[in-house]
Amino acid sequence: MNIQIRERPQSAASTGIKTAIADGDIHPARATRDELYPFLAKRWHSHLESFGAHAHQGMMEGPPYPKAQPNAARRDAYPPEGGPQGSSLSFMQKQHLDPNNVVLGVLNPLATGQGLRNHDLAAAICAAVNDWQIEKWTSKDARLKGSVVVANEDGVSAAAEIRKRAGDPNFVQVLLLSRNAEPLGQRRYWPIYEAAQEAGLPVGVHAFGYGGNPITASGWPSYYIEEMVGHSQCQQTVLASLVLEGVFARFPKLKMVMVEAGFGWAPSLAWRLDKVFSKLHAEVPHLERKPSEYIRDHIWWTTQPMEDPESRDHLFQVIEWIGWDKLLFATDYPHWDYDEPSRVLPPGVSDANRQAFYLDNAKKLYGIA
C-alpha cells in the first residue's frame, strides 16, 4: 500500500517544530450517543436502547476508575459547537492539526465494540465505527488515517473485517487493546494476525480494554494513578505473550505498535526474557531466536507518554537499544496527558533522528509516500 500525502506549510501558530509531523495516536469521539446508528442495522438500534452494550467488567457502564476529566480529556478541548472532546473535526484541525503541522494523523477510536460480551453486537459496532471513521474523518481530511477496529474476542469475525478493509487507503493499521480475556499471544487471536499480515497492515495495541480482570496481577488497586502507571504492566504482559506463544515466529512479516504505554521498560523486559529463555528454551522450542530479537524486529513504539528521566542520557540509552527507527511520535490528543510536540524531545538529538522520530518512521511503517 502506497498512500500519497502532501506536507502542509508551517503555520504561523506552529509550536516551533521545523518539520512536518506524524501523530501516531489521535482519539476521535462521537458527538452524540446515536451517531453510529446510520452505520448499524436497525435491529441493533432497538437492541442498544433495550439492553445496552456491556463489556467484560463488573461495572454496568463507564471505566473502572473515575477520571478527573470527562473522556480523560483536556478542559480546553471542548468543541465550541458542543459535544465531547475530540468529536469535532473542524476544532481538531484548528486546535491540533494545523498549528502543529500534522501531515499524518492516525485515528485510534476507543469507544468501540471491542470487549463486549455479545460478540455479534461487538462485530456490528466495530464495523460501524470503521465506516464512521471514513464518513466523518478520513474522507473530510486527507491527513487523517483510520485504524481498523475489530471485535477482539472473536478472531473469525475480526479477520473478516480486516480482509474487508484490506487495500482501503483510509486505514493504515488494525487496532487492538491491551486488556483482553486472555493475553494476546493466545491462539484465539491468531486469525487476527494472519489477516493483518495478509493485508500488510501493522497491528496497534493500545492501552486499556475490557477483559474482565483487574489491571494488576493481584487485584484492584485503589487509585486512578495506579491505573495510569499500570498501562505499561499490561503491555509487558501482552508483549511477553506475543513473543513466547510464537506469534512472530508463525507470522514473520507481522508488525506491531505498542501504543500509549511508554517504552522505557522495553530493554529490561527483553533482558529478563532472554535470561530466562537461556534456561527454559526447551519449553518453547518453536522459538528459533532470542525474545529480544523478535521484539527488536517486530515492535514499534509510540512515545506518548514520553519517558522523562532526570538524565537525558538515560533516555538516549533506552532509545539506542530500541532504535531511533522504531519510535513513532504521538500526542494522545485530546487527552489530558497530551504530549506537546515542541517539548517532547530534549536537546541533543541529531537532525536525522529528529526527522525520523517526528515523521519518517511513521511514513515508512504505514507505507505512505
C-alpha contacts under 8 A as a table, 3 or more apart, distances in Angstrom:
res1	aa1	res2	aa2	distance
1	M	167	G	6.68
1	M	169	P	7.57
1	M	200	G	7.70
1	M	367	G	5.76
1	M	368	I	7.69
2	N	367	G	5.15
2	N	368	I	5.32
2	N	369	A	6.25
3	I	169	P	6.57
3	I	367	G	6.48
3	I	368	I	4.52
3	I	369	A	5.82
4	Q	368	I	5.91
4	Q	369	A	5.11
5	I	103	V	7.19
5	I	104	L	7.70
5	I	142	A	7.41
5	I	143	R	6.98
5	I	368	I	7.07
5	I	369	A	6.59
6	R	103	V	7.06
7	E	20	A	6.52
7	E	103	V	5.65
8	R	20	A	7.18
8	R	101	N	6.48
8	R	102	V	7.81
8	R	103	V	6.46
9	P	101	N	7.41
10	Q	14	S	6.64
10	Q	18	K	7.58
10	Q	20	A	7.58
10	Q	101	N	6.10
11	S	14	S	4.99
11	S	98	D	6.61
11	S	99	P	5.59
11	S	100	N	7.58
11	S	101	N	6.59
12	A	99	P	7.34
13	A	99	P	5.00
13	A	100	N	7.84
14	S	17	I	7.01
14	S	98	D	7.75
14	S	99	P	4.42
14	S	100	N	5.27
14	S	101	N	6.77
15	T	99	P	6.76
15	T	100	N	5.92
15	T	341	P	7.20
15	T	342	S	5.63
16	G	342	S	6.20
17	I	20	A	7.30
17	I	100	N	7.48
17	I	101	N	7.96
17	I	341	P	7.28
17	I	342	S	5.77
19	T	101	N	7.87
19	T	355	Q	7.12
19	T	358	Y	7.73
20	A	100	N	7.95
20	A	101	N	5.27
20	A	102	V	5.99
20	A	103	V	6.16
20	A	358	Y	7.48
20	A	359	L	6.85
21	I	100	N	7.57
21	I	101	N	6.19
21	I	102	V	4.88
21	I	103	V	5.92
21	I	104	L	6.89
21	I	358	Y	4.96
21	I	359	L	4.92
22	A	102	V	5.65
22	A	103	V	5.91
22	A	104	L	4.54
22	A	105	G	5.78
22	A	106	V	7.98
22	A	328	L	7.86
22	A	329	F	6.69
22	A	330	A	7.50
22	A	358	Y	5.92
22	A	359	L	4.94
22	A	362	A	6.57
22	A	363	K	7.89
23	D	26	I	6.90
23	D	102	V	6.70
23	D	104	L	6.20
23	D	105	G	4.75
23	D	106	V	6.25
23	D	328	L	7.68
23	D	329	F	5.80
23	D	330	A	4.58
23	D	331	T	6.26
23	D	358	Y	7.91
24	G	105	G	6.10
24	G	106	V	5.01
24	G	107	L	7.69
24	G	302	T	6.49
24	G	328	L	6.23
24	G	329	F	6.00
24	G	330	A	4.54
24	G	331	T	7.36
24	G	362	A	7.45
25	D	105	G	7.17
25	D	106	V	5.60
25	D	107	L	6.17
25	D	108	N	6.12
25	D	259	V	7.45
25	D	260	E	7.90
25	D	302	T	7.69
25	D	330	A	5.15
25	D	331	T	6.18
25	D	332	D	5.08
25	D	333	Y	7.14
26	I	105	G	6.58
26	I	106	V	5.94
26	I	107	L	4.88
26	I	108	N	5.86
26	I	330	A	7.72
26	I	331	T	7.02
26	I	332	D	5.36
26	I	333	Y	5.12
26	I	334	P	7.21
27	H	86	G	6.42
27	H	107	L	5.78
27	H	108	N	5.21
27	H	109	P	5.38
27	H	110	L	6.99
27	H	332	D	6.81
27	H	333	Y	6.16
27	H	334	P	6.68
28	P	86	G	4.91
28	P	87	S	5.85
28	P	107	L	6.51
28	P	108	N	7.01
28	P	109	P	5.64
29	A	84	P	6.86
29	A	85	Q	6.95
29	A	86	G	5.03
29	A	87	S	4.42
29	A	109	P	6.92
29	A	110	L	7.96
29	A	111	A	7.40
30	R	33	R	6.94
30	R	35	E	6.26
30	R	36	L	7.98
30	R	83	G	8.00
30	R	84	P	7.33
30	R	86	G	7.81
30	R	87	S	5.19
31	A	35	E	6.81
31	A	82	G	8.00
31	A	83	G	4.91
31	A	84	P	6.02
31	A	87	S	5.01
31	A	88	S	7.35
32	T	35	E	5.30
32	T	83	G	7.04
33	R	36	L	7.64
34	D	37	Y	5.36
35	E	38	P	7.14
36	L	39	F	5.51
36	L	40	L	6.52
36	L	125	I	7.90
36	L	128	A	6.30
36	L	129	V	6.91
36	L	132	W	6.81
37	Y	40	L	5.03
37	Y	41	A	7.65
37	Y	42	K	7.77
37	Y	45	H	6.57
38	P	41	A	7.90
39	F	128	A	4.91
39	F	129	V	7.87
39	F	131	D	6.70
39	F	132	W	7.06
40	L	44	W	6.46
40	L	45	H	7.24
40	L	124	A	6.76
40	L	125	I	7.08
40	L	128	A	5.90
41	A	44	W	5.75
41	A	45	H	7.15
42	K	45	H	5.08
42	K	46	S	6.93
43	R	46	S	5.75
43	R	47	H	6.31
44	W	47	H	4.74
44	W	48	L	5.92
44	W	121	L	7.35
45	H	48	L	5.39
45	H	49	E	6.32
46	S	49	E	5.02
46	S	50	S	5.96
47	H	50	S	5.18
47	H	51	F	5.60
47	H	52	G	6.73
48	L	51	F	5.39
48	L	52	G	4.25
48	L	53	A	6.33
49	E	52	G	5.93
53	A	116	L	6.64
53	A	118	N	7.85
53	A	121	L	7.86
54	H	57	Q	7.97
54	H	60	M	6.46
54	H	61	E	6.93
54	H	116	L	5.55
54	H	117	R	6.18
54	H	118	N	7.72
55	A	60	M	7.88
55	A	61	E	7.81
55	A	115	G	5.35
55	A	116	L	4.16
55	A	117	R	5.58
55	A	210	Y	6.11
55	A	211	G	7.96
55	A	212	G	7.81
56	H	115	G	6.14
56	H	116	L	6.24
56	H	117	R	5.99
56	H	181	A	7.99
56	H	210	Y	5.36
56	H	211	G	5.36
56	H	212	G	4.39
57	Q	60	M	7.65
57	Q	64	P	7.90
57	Q	210	Y	6.26
57	Q	211	G	6.88
57	Q	212	G	4.32
57	Q	213	N	7.19
58	G	212	G	7.14
59	M	62	G	7.06
59	M	63	P	7.84
59	M	64	P	6.90
63	P	66	P	6.70
65	Y	223	Y	7.59
65	Y	224	Y	5.83
65	Y	227	E	7.81
66	P	224	Y	7.09
67	K	70	P	6.69
67	K	71	N	7.61
67	K	72	A	5.87
67	K	224	Y	7.22
68	A	72	A	6.90
69	Q	72	A	4.84
69	Q	73	A	5.68
69	Q	74	R	7.08
69	Q	75	R	7.30
69	Q	336	W	7.69
70	P	73	A	6.17
71	N	84	P	7.65
71	N	85	Q	7.35
71	N	335	H	7.45
72	A	335	H	5.45
72	A	336	W	5.99
73	A	77	A	7.10
73	A	85	Q	6.48
73	A	333	Y	7.99
73	A	334	P	5.43
73	A	335	H	3.71
73	A	336	W	4.60
73	A	337	D	7.98
74	R	77	A	5.30
74	R	78	Y	7.80
74	R	85	Q	7.53
74	R	334	P	6.00
74	R	335	H	5.42
74	R	336	W	4.41
75	R	78	Y	6.55
75	R	336	W	7.80
77	A	85	Q	5.13
77	A	86	G	7.04
77	A	95	Q	7.93
77	A	334	P	6.29
78	Y	82	G	6.82
78	Y	83	G	6.91
78	Y	84	P	6.05
78	Y	85	Q	4.66
78	Y	86	G	7.56
79	P	82	G	5.29
79	P	83	G	6.38
79	P	84	P	7.19
79	P	85	Q	6.39
79	P	86	G	7.71
79	P	87	S	7.41
79	P	88	S	6.15
79	P	91	F	5.90
80	P	91	F	7.72
83	G	87	S	6.34
83	G	88	S	7.73
84	P	87	S	5.65
85	Q	88	S	7.58
85	Q	334	P	6.48
86	G	89	L	7.60
86	G	92	M	6.72
86	G	333	Y	7.67
86	G	334	P	5.95
88	S	91	F	5.35
88	S	92	M	6.12
89	L	92	M	5.00
89	L	93	Q	6.08
89	L	136	K	7.82
89	L	137	W	6.81
90	S	93	Q	5.12
90	S	94	K	6.27
91	F	94	K	4.95
91	F	95	Q	5.85
92	M	95	Q	5.23
92	M	96	H	5.42
92	M	97	L	6.34
93	Q	96	H	5.60
93	Q	97	L	4.61
93	Q	98	D	5.48
94	K	97	L	6.60
94	K	98	D	5.80
94	K	99	P	7.00
95	Q	98	D	7.06
95	Q	99	P	6.71
96	H	99	P	5.82
96	H	100	N	5.81
96	H	102	V	7.74
96	H	333	Y	7.85
97	L	100	N	5.59
97	L	101	N	5.96
97	L	102	V	4.91
97	L	103	V	7.66
98	D	101	N	5.19
98	D	102	V	6.51
99	P	102	V	7.94
100	N	341	P	7.24
102	V	105	G	6.61
102	V	143	R	7.44
103	V	143	R	5.28
104	L	143	R	4.76
104	L	144	L	5.90
104	L	145	K	7.28
105	G	143	R	5.97
105	G	144	L	4.71
105	G	145	K	6.14
106	V	144	L	6.02
106	V	145	K	5.08
106	V	146	G	5.93
106	V	147	S	7.09
106	V	172	V	7.70
107	L	144	L	6.85
107	L	145	K	6.04
107	L	146	G	4.88
107	L	147	S	5.99
108	N	146	G	6.99
108	N	147	S	5.91
108	N	175	L	7.14
109	P	112	T	6.75
109	P	129	V	7.92
109	P	147	S	7.72
109	P	149	V	7.76
112	T	122	A	7.91
112	T	125	I	6.45
112	T	126	C	5.95
112	T	129	V	6.71
112	T	149	V	7.57
113	G	116	L	5.84
113	G	121	L	7.18
113	G	122	A	4.26
113	G	123	A	6.76
113	G	124	A	7.66
113	G	125	I	5.04
113	G	126	C	5.19
113	G	150	V	7.82
113	G	151	A	6.44
114	Q	122	A	6.04
114	Q	126	C	7.06
114	Q	149	V	7.70
114	Q	150	V	6.70
114	Q	151	A	5.10
114	Q	152	N	5.82
114	Q	153	E	7.73
114	Q	176	L	7.99
114	Q	209	G	7.54
114	Q	210	Y	7.78
115	G	122	A	7.37
115	G	151	A	7.16
115	G	152	N	6.68
115	G	153	E	6.80
115	G	180	N	7.00
115	G	209	G	6.64
115	G	210	Y	5.12
115	G	211	G	6.52
116	L	119	H	6.45
116	L	121	L	7.52
116	L	122	A	5.59
116	L	210	Y	7.84
117	R	122	A	7.69
118	N	121	L	5.40
118	N	122	A	6.16
119	H	122	A	4.82
119	H	123	A	6.14
119	H	151	A	7.05
119	H	153	E	7.37
119	H	154	D	6.63
120	D	123	A	5.25
120	D	124	A	6.28
121	L	124	A	5.07
121	L	125	I	6.11
122	A	125	I	5.29
122	A	126	C	6.09
122	A	151	A	5.44
123	A	126	C	5.19
123	A	127	A	6.19
123	A	150	V	6.71
123	A	151	A	5.05
123	A	157	S	6.72
123	A	158	A	7.35
124	A	127	A	5.29
124	A	128	A	6.19
125	I	128	A	4.93
125	I	129	V	6.07
126	C	129	V	5.05
126	C	130	N	6.34
126	C	149	V	5.43
126	C	150	V	5.49
126	C	151	A	6.30
127	A	130	N	5.13
127	A	131	D	6.39
127	A	149	V	7.22
127	A	150	V	7.34
127	A	161	E	7.07
128	A	131	D	5.09
128	A	132	W	6.01
129	V	132	W	4.86
129	V	133	Q	6.12
129	V	149	V	7.15
130	N	133	Q	5.16
130	N	134	I	6.68
130	N	146	G	7.58
130	N	147	S	7.63
130	N	148	V	6.14
130	N	149	V	6.40
131	D	134	I	5.31
131	D	135	E	6.25
132	W	135	E	5.01
132	W	136	K	5.80
132	W	137	W	7.67
133	Q	136	K	5.58
133	Q	137	W	5.26
133	Q	138	T	6.22
133	Q	146	G	6.26
134	I	137	W	5.59
134	I	138	T	4.86
134	I	139	S	5.40
134	I	146	G	7.46
134	I	170	N	6.61
135	E	138	T	6.94
135	E	139	S	5.93
135	E	140	K	7.51
136	K	139	S	6.83
136	K	140	K	6.55
137	W	140	K	5.31
137	W	141	D	6.22
137	W	144	L	6.77
138	T	141	D	5.31
138	T	142	A	5.85
138	T	143	R	7.43
138	T	144	L	5.14
138	T	145	K	5.72
138	T	146	G	6.83
138	T	170	N	6.11
139	S	142	A	6.55
139	S	170	N	7.71
141	D	144	L	5.84
142	A	145	K	7.41
145	K	169	P	7.84
145	K	170	N	5.34
145	K	171	F	5.39
145	K	172	V	6.28
146	G	170	N	5.81
146	G	171	F	4.45
146	G	172	V	6.29
146	G	173	Q	7.36
147	S	171	F	5.40
147	S	172	V	6.06
147	S	173	Q	4.96
147	S	174	V	5.27
147	S	175	L	5.67
148	V	161	E	7.83
148	V	162	I	6.71
148	V	165	R	7.31
148	V	171	F	6.39
148	V	172	V	7.85
148	V	173	Q	6.16
148	V	174	V	4.51
148	V	175	L	5.77
149	V	174	V	6.24
149	V	175	L	5.19
149	V	176	L	7.16
150	V	157	S	7.82
150	V	158	A	4.87
150	V	159	A	7.95
150	V	161	E	6.61
150	V	162	I	7.50
150	V	174	V	7.54
150	V	175	L	6.92
150	V	176	L	7.26
151	A	154	D	5.74
151	A	155	G	7.45
151	A	157	S	6.94
151	A	158	A	5.32
152	N	155	G	6.44
152	N	158	A	6.40
152	N	176	L	6.61
152	N	180	N	7.76
152	N	189	Y	7.42
153	E	180	N	7.51
153	E	181	A	7.25
153	E	188	R	7.67
153	E	189	Y	7.35
154	D	157	S	5.73
154	D	158	A	6.07
154	D	188	R	7.68
154	D	189	Y	7.73
155	G	158	A	5.00
155	G	159	A	5.99
155	G	188	R	6.12
155	G	189	Y	5.33
155	G	190	W	7.07
155	G	191	P	5.32
155	G	192	I	5.73
156	V	159	A	5.26
156	V	160	A	6.35
156	V	191	P	6.29
156	V	192	I	7.64
157	S	160	A	4.97
157	S	161	E	6.26
158	A	161	E	5.16
158	A	162	I	6.35
158	A	191	P	7.71
158	A	192	I	6.08
159	A	162	I	5.09
159	A	163	R	6.25
159	A	191	P	5.73
159	A	192	I	4.91
159	A	194	E	7.71
159	A	195	A	5.33
159	A	196	A	7.68
160	A	163	R	5.17
160	A	164	K	6.11
160	A	195	A	7.85
161	E	164	K	4.95
161	E	165	R	6.40
162	I	165	R	5.25
162	I	166	A	6.03
162	I	174	V	7.33
162	I	192	I	7.70
162	I	195	A	6.28
162	I	196	A	6.61
162	I	199	A	7.49
163	R	166	A	4.95
163	R	195	A	6.39
163	R	196	A	7.94
163	R	199	A	6.75
165	R	168	D	5.48
165	R	171	F	7.46
166	A	199	A	5.26
166	A	201	L	7.95
167	G	199	A	7.09
168	D	171	F	6.02
169	P	172	V	7.09
172	V	201	L	6.30
172	V	202	P	7.39
172	V	366	Y	5.71
173	Q	201	L	4.97
173	Q	202	P	4.92
173	Q	203	V	5.60
173	Q	204	G	6.54
173	Q	366	Y	7.48
174	V	196	A	7.06
174	V	201	L	6.50
174	V	202	P	6.27
174	V	203	V	4.64
174	V	204	G	5.94
175	L	203	V	5.91
175	L	204	G	4.91
175	L	205	V	6.14
175	L	206	H	7.23
176	L	203	V	7.14
176	L	204	G	6.05
176	L	205	V	4.79
176	L	206	H	6.20
177	L	180	N	7.06
177	L	205	V	5.07
177	L	206	H	4.67
177	L	207	A	5.74
177	L	208	F	5.86
177	L	209	G	5.23
178	S	184	L	7.67
178	S	205	V	5.87
178	S	206	H	5.86
178	S	207	A	5.14
178	S	208	F	5.73
178	S	209	G	6.05
178	S	234	C	6.17
178	S	235	Q	6.05
178	S	238	V	6.48
179	R	182	E	7.85
179	R	183	P	7.63
179	R	207	A	7.44
179	R	208	F	5.84
179	R	209	G	4.59
179	R	210	Y	5.68
179	R	211	G	5.26
179	R	215	I	7.98
179	R	234	C	6.80
180	N	183	P	6.50
180	N	184	L	7.21
180	N	209	G	6.41
180	N	210	Y	5.91
180	N	211	G	3.95
180	N	212	G	7.65
181	A	210	Y	7.68
181	A	211	G	4.28
181	A	212	G	6.70
181	A	213	N	7.79
182	E	186	Q	6.78
182	E	211	G	7.32
183	P	186	Q	6.04
183	P	237	T	6.95
183	P	238	V	5.63
183	P	241	S	6.02
183	P	242	L	7.94
184	L	189	Y	6.41
184	L	238	V	5.66
184	L	241	S	6.35
184	L	242	L	6.19
185	G	189	Y	6.98
185	G	190	W	7.59
185	G	238	V	7.07
185	G	241	S	4.66
185	G	242	L	4.02
185	G	243	V	7.29
185	G	244	L	7.63
185	G	245	E	5.42
185	G	246	G	7.48
185	G	247	V	6.26
186	Q	189	Y	6.01
186	Q	190	W	7.19
186	Q	241	S	7.37
186	Q	242	L	7.74
186	Q	245	E	6.73
187	R	190	W	5.04
188	R	191	P	7.25
189	Y	192	I	5.62
189	Y	193	Y	7.08
190	W	193	Y	5.16
190	W	194	E	6.17
190	W	247	V	7.49
191	P	194	E	5.03
191	P	195	A	6.14
192	I	195	A	5.31
192	I	196	A	6.10
193	Y	196	A	4.97
193	Y	197	Q	6.00
193	Y	203	V	7.75
193	Y	247	V	7.98
193	Y	251	F	7.28
193	Y	254	L	7.09
194	E	197	Q	5.31
194	E	198	E	6.14
194	E	251	F	6.89
195	A	198	E	4.98
195	A	199	A	6.09
196	A	199	A	5.05
196	A	200	G	6.00
196	A	201	L	5.14
196	A	202	P	6.69
196	A	203	V	6.97
196	A	254	L	7.30
197	Q	200	G	4.99
197	Q	201	L	6.24
197	Q	202	P	7.53
197	Q	251	F	7.02
197	Q	253	K	6.17
197	Q	254	L	5.17
197	Q	255	K	7.85
198	E	201	L	7.84
200	G	254	L	7.86
201	L	254	L	8.00
201	L	255	K	7.59
201	L	366	Y	7.63
202	P	254	L	6.67
202	P	255	K	4.76
202	P	256	M	5.32
202	P	257	V	7.10
202	P	365	L	7.75
202	P	366	Y	7.49
203	V	254	L	7.87
203	V	255	K	6.33
203	V	256	M	4.64
203	V	257	V	6.15
204	G	256	M	5.62
204	G	257	V	4.50
204	G	258	M	6.11
204	G	259	V	6.50
205	V	256	M	7.25
205	V	257	V	6.02
205	V	258	M	5.18
205	V	259	V	5.73
206	H	258	M	6.39
206	H	259	V	4.55
206	H	260	E	6.13
206	H	261	A	7.77
207	A	231	H	5.71
207	A	232	S	7.97
207	A	234	C	7.54
207	A	235	Q	7.11
207	A	259	V	6.38
207	A	260	E	5.80
207	A	261	A	6.17
208	F	231	H	7.04
210	Y	213	N	7.71
214	P	217	A	7.13
214	P	218	S	7.72
214	P	219	G	5.35
214	P	220	W	5.17
215	I	219	G	7.22
215	I	220	W	6.59
215	I	221	P	7.83
215	I	227	E	6.91
215	I	230	G	6.73
215	I	234	C	7.18
216	T	219	G	5.61
216	T	220	W	6.55
216	T	221	P	7.32
216	T	230	G	7.22
216	T	233	Q	7.76
221	P	226	E	6.54
221	P	227	E	7.66
222	S	226	E	7.37
223	Y	226	E	5.43
223	Y	227	E	7.02
224	Y	227	E	5.08
224	Y	228	M	6.41
225	I	228	M	5.02
225	I	229	V	6.29
226	E	229	V	5.20
226	E	230	G	5.81
227	E	230	G	4.77
227	E	231	H	6.57
228	M	231	H	5.83
229	V	232	S	6.50
229	V	233	Q	7.70
230	G	233	Q	5.01
230	G	234	C	6.48
231	H	234	C	5.35
231	H	235	Q	6.38
231	H	260	E	7.69
231	H	261	A	5.24
232	S	235	Q	5.02
232	S	236	Q	6.13
232	S	261	A	4.73
232	S	262	G	6.50
232	S	265	W	7.60
233	Q	236	Q	5.15
233	Q	237	T	6.46
234	C	237	T	5.19
234	C	238	V	6.26
235	Q	238	V	4.89
235	Q	239	L	6.03
235	Q	258	M	7.31
235	Q	261	A	6.77
236	Q	239	L	5.14
236	Q	240	A	6.07
236	Q	266	A	7.99
236	Q	269	L	7.28
237	T	240	A	5.28
237	T	241	S	6.13
238	V	241	S	5.20
238	V	242	L	6.19
239	L	242	L	5.10
239	L	243	V	6.23
240	A	243	V	5.30
240	A	244	L	5.96
240	A	273	L	7.79
241	S	244	L	5.29
241	S	245	E	5.68
242	L	245	E	5.58
242	L	246	G	6.42
242	L	247	V	5.37
242	L	248	F	7.13
243	V	246	G	5.40
243	V	247	V	6.10
243	V	248	F	6.37
243	V	291	P	6.27
243	V	294	Y	6.81
243	V	295	I	7.45
244	L	247	V	7.66
244	L	284	V	6.96
244	L	287	L	7.39
244	L	291	P	7.42
245	E	284	V	7.85
246	G	249	A	4.99
246	G	250	R	6.04
246	G	286	H	6.46
246	G	287	L	6.29
247	V	250	R	5.22
247	V	251	F	5.94
248	F	251	F	4.91
248	F	252	P	5.24
248	F	253	K	7.75
248	F	254	L	6.64
248	F	294	Y	6.74
248	F	298	H	7.30
249	A	252	P	5.60
249	A	286	H	7.32
249	A	287	L	6.45
249	A	288	E	7.65
251	F	254	L	5.54
253	K	298	H	8.00
254	L	298	H	6.66
255	K	298	H	4.98
255	K	299	I	6.21
255	K	300	W	7.64
256	M	298	H	6.12
256	M	299	I	5.04
256	M	300	W	6.13
257	V	299	I	5.71
257	V	300	W	4.56
257	V	301	W	5.35
257	V	302	T	7.06
258	M	261	A	7.01
258	M	299	I	7.14
258	M	300	W	6.29
258	M	301	W	4.90
258	M	302	T	6.35
259	V	262	G	7.67
259	V	301	W	6.26
259	V	302	T	5.17
259	V	303	T	7.78
259	V	304	Q	7.62
260	E	302	T	6.36
260	E	303	T	7.04
260	E	304	Q	5.26
260	E	305	P	6.03
260	E	332	D	7.59
261	A	304	Q	7.11
261	A	305	P	6.54
262	G	265	W	7.52
262	G	301	W	7.68
262	G	302	T	7.28
262	G	303	T	5.99
262	G	304	Q	6.13
262	G	305	P	5.33
262	G	306	M	6.14
262	G	307	E	6.50
263	F	266	A	5.55
263	F	301	W	6.60
263	F	302	T	7.89
263	F	303	T	7.04
263	F	306	M	8.00
263	F	307	E	7.31
264	G	267	P	7.14
264	G	307	E	6.41
264	G	315	L	7.76
264	G	318	V	6.27
265	W	268	S	5.70
265	W	269	L	6.24
266	A	269	L	5.28
266	A	270	A	6.15
266	A	322	I	7.60
267	P	270	A	5.12
267	P	271	W	6.10
267	P	318	V	6.94
267	P	321	W	6.81
267	P	322	I	7.39
268	S	271	W	5.02
268	S	272	R	6.18
269	L	272	R	5.21
269	L	273	L	6.13
270	A	273	L	5.06
270	A	274	D	6.07
270	A	291	P	6.56
270	A	292	S	4.93
270	A	295	I	7.58
271	W	274	D	5.18
271	W	275	K	6.16
271	W	292	S	7.16
272	R	275	K	5.12
272	R	276	V	6.27
273	L	276	V	5.38
273	L	277	F	5.82
273	L	291	P	6.18
273	L	292	S	7.34
274	D	277	F	4.92
274	D	278	S	6.16
274	D	290	K	5.98
274	D	291	P	5.84
274	D	292	S	6.46
275	K	278	S	5.41
275	K	279	K	7.19
276	V	279	K	5.42
276	V	280	L	6.12
277	F	280	L	4.96
277	F	281	H	5.06
277	F	290	K	7.21
277	F	291	P	7.57
278	S	281	H	5.88
279	K	282	A	7.99
280	L	283	E	5.62
280	L	284	V	7.40
281	H	284	V	5.40
281	H	285	P	6.09
281	H	287	L	7.85
282	A	285	P	5.39
284	V	287	L	5.97
285	P	288	E	7.09
287	L	290	K	7.41
289	R	293	E	6.49
289	R	294	Y	7.18
290	K	293	E	5.44
290	K	294	Y	6.93
291	P	294	Y	5.31
291	P	295	I	6.36
292	S	295	I	5.03
292	S	296	R	6.14
293	E	296	R	5.17
293	E	297	D	6.15
294	Y	297	D	5.23
294	Y	298	H	5.90
294	Y	299	I	7.90
295	I	298	H	5.49
295	I	299	I	5.41
296	R	299	I	6.01
296	R	322	I	6.62
299	I	326	K	7.32
300	W	326	K	4.77
300	W	327	L	6.04
300	W	328	L	7.25
301	W	326	K	6.26
301	W	327	L	5.07
301	W	328	L	5.94
302	T	327	L	5.87
302	T	328	L	4.58
302	T	329	F	5.67
302	T	330	A	5.77
303	T	306	M	4.90
303	T	307	E	7.64
303	T	327	L	6.59
303	T	328	L	6.14
303	T	329	F	5.33
303	T	330	A	5.74
304	Q	329	F	7.25
304	Q	330	A	5.46
304	Q	331	T	6.01
304	Q	332	D	6.58
304	Q	338	Y	7.50
304	Q	339	D	6.35
305	P	337	D	7.34
305	P	338	Y	7.77
305	P	339	D	6.96
306	M	339	D	7.30
306	M	344	V	6.86
307	E	315	L	7.01
308	D	312	R	7.73
308	D	315	L	7.23
309	P	312	R	6.40
309	P	314	H	6.65
309	P	315	L	6.45
310	E	314	H	7.97
311	S	314	H	5.52
311	S	315	L	7.14
312	R	315	L	5.09
312	R	316	F	6.31
312	R	346	P	6.92
313	D	316	F	5.01
313	D	317	Q	6.11
314	H	317	Q	5.09
314	H	318	V	6.42
315	L	318	V	5.27
315	L	319	I	6.30
316	F	319	I	5.02
316	F	320	E	5.98
317	Q	320	E	5.08
317	Q	321	W	6.42
318	V	321	W	5.24
318	V	322	I	6.39
319	I	322	I	4.97
319	I	323	G	5.56
319	I	324	W	6.10
320	E	323	G	4.98
320	E	324	W	6.51
322	I	326	K	6.65
323	G	326	K	5.47
323	G	327	L	7.32
324	W	327	L	5.84
324	W	353	N	6.26
324	W	356	A	7.20
324	W	357	F	6.78
325	D	353	N	7.89
325	D	356	A	6.44
325	D	357	F	7.19
325	D	361	N	5.81
326	K	361	N	6.76
327	L	357	F	5.94
327	L	361	N	6.94
328	L	357	F	5.88
328	L	358	Y	6.86
328	L	359	L	7.71
328	L	361	N	6.29
328	L	362	A	5.91
329	F	357	F	6.04
329	F	358	Y	5.47
329	F	359	L	7.67
330	A	339	D	7.23
331	T	338	Y	5.14
331	T	339	D	4.60
331	T	340	E	6.60
331	T	341	P	7.14
332	D	335	H	5.83
332	D	337	D	7.32
332	D	338	Y	5.12
332	D	339	D	6.89
333	Y	336	W	7.99
333	Y	338	Y	5.64
334	P	338	Y	6.62
335	H	338	Y	5.45
339	D	343	R	7.78
339	D	344	V	6.47
340	E	343	R	5.58
340	E	344	V	6.10
341	P	344	V	5.59
342	S	345	L	7.45
343	R	346	P	7.25
345	L	349	V	7.60
346	P	349	V	7.20
349	V	353	N	6.42
349	V	354	R	6.21
350	S	353	N	5.29
350	S	354	R	6.05
351	D	354	R	5.03
351	D	355	Q	6.07
352	A	355	Q	5.21
352	A	356	A	6.25
353	N	356	A	5.04
353	N	357	F	5.93
354	R	357	F	5.02
354	R	358	Y	6.14
355	Q	358	Y	5.45
355	Q	359	L	5.94
355	Q	360	D	6.24
356	A	359	L	5.54
356	A	360	D	4.41
356	A	361	N	5.15
357	F	360	D	6.76
357	F	361	N	6.23
358	Y	361	N	7.53
358	Y	362	A	7.95
359	L	362	A	5.69
359	L	363	K	6.38
360	D	363	K	5.09
360	D	364	K	6.11
361	N	364	K	5.24
361	N	365	L	6.11
362	A	365	L	5.13
362	A	366	Y	5.99
363	K	366	Y	5.37
363	K	367	G	5.80
363	K	368	I	4.72
363	K	369	A	6.65
364	K	367	G	5.19
364	K	368	I	6.31
364	K	369	A	7.83
365	L	368	I	7.87
